[in-house]
Amino acid sequence: MIEVKNLSKFFGQIIAVDDISFNVGSGEVLGFLGPNAAGKSTTMRMITGFLPPTLGTAVIGGYDIVEDPIKARRFMGYLPENAPVYGDMTVSSFLRFCAEIRGFKGRNKQKKVEEIIEKCFLSDVKYQSINTLSKGYKQRVCFAQSIIHDPKYLIMDEPTDGLDPNQKHEVRTMIREMAREKTIVLSTHILEEVDAVCTRVVIIARGKIVADDTPQGLKARSPIHGTFRVRVEALPGWSDKDLDSLRQRPGVKEVELLSKNDNQLDLRIYPLDQQINAQQVIGILTAANLTISSLSREEGRLDSVFRMITTSI
């Protein structure tokens, strides 16, 4: 388990991180989100022991990162944002160097390097110097060094930064597979990544935690979550009075007119009860003499919920 306990970081009079606490258990992939300058990277650097906290601490697998940093780091893999690498080394030699630092020797070291090169799709560039690689390949090399020792705890800051869509898919698949046996925290600004891999989300703004929920739970906070988007054909002469009448129908909380083109209407229907299904909505519209062209149930969007949460404090 990763335990973050009352963690704070002050830079002079500036409070970058303000008394935050959360736990991450085995099998969880925690997405750590926030706007720019919210304290995300500062928190990640404190959790991994690269930046001492002003107050509080983090415990990694039972080891306090402040009091016992060497043991805590031994079980941790870290992919920092803009991870530094030795550009004059080849991919293979750099990963051998990383493996040796992690305690691998001889045949075990070579075997581990070969495995990680294949796992991270680096075979085509393993003899190239890192300086000659594209940003995407450099990111893969950094990802490879973070998992070469098969850590129980994995901390990643923007793990798919610079990758093309296919590479992002490969990395996300690896993260999901590793999550079965590991504890993972990843910081990202790519909200589709949260949907793709995260089981839980913590949102930080102005140094404070403002939300801790599942991705689905966050979506449910959206005002439009569970509403029905419908396109209907109205009878000639249909007016706002008919719209008010529709609002009075049993089971209807509100009806929003999104657009109108002749007799074609785009509506959003807010049900009184989230248990109301599409068939019941069809019945409501049919009873109002409306012919349905299309109907879909809407789901809240993480981007709109993120903006709502982080701008309301």
Beta strands, then each sheet from edge to edge (+ up, - down):
strand 1: 2-11
strand 2: 14-24
strand 3: 29-33
strand 4: 55-60
strand 5: 63-64
strand 6: 76-79
strand 7: 153-157
strand 8: 183-187
strand 9: 200-205
strand 10: 208-213
strand 11: 228-233
strand 12: 252-261
strand 13: 264-271
strand 14: 291-297
sheet 1: 2+ 1- 4+ 5-
sheet 2: 6+ 7+ 8+ 3+ 9+ 10-
sheet 3: 12+ 13- 11+ 14-
end
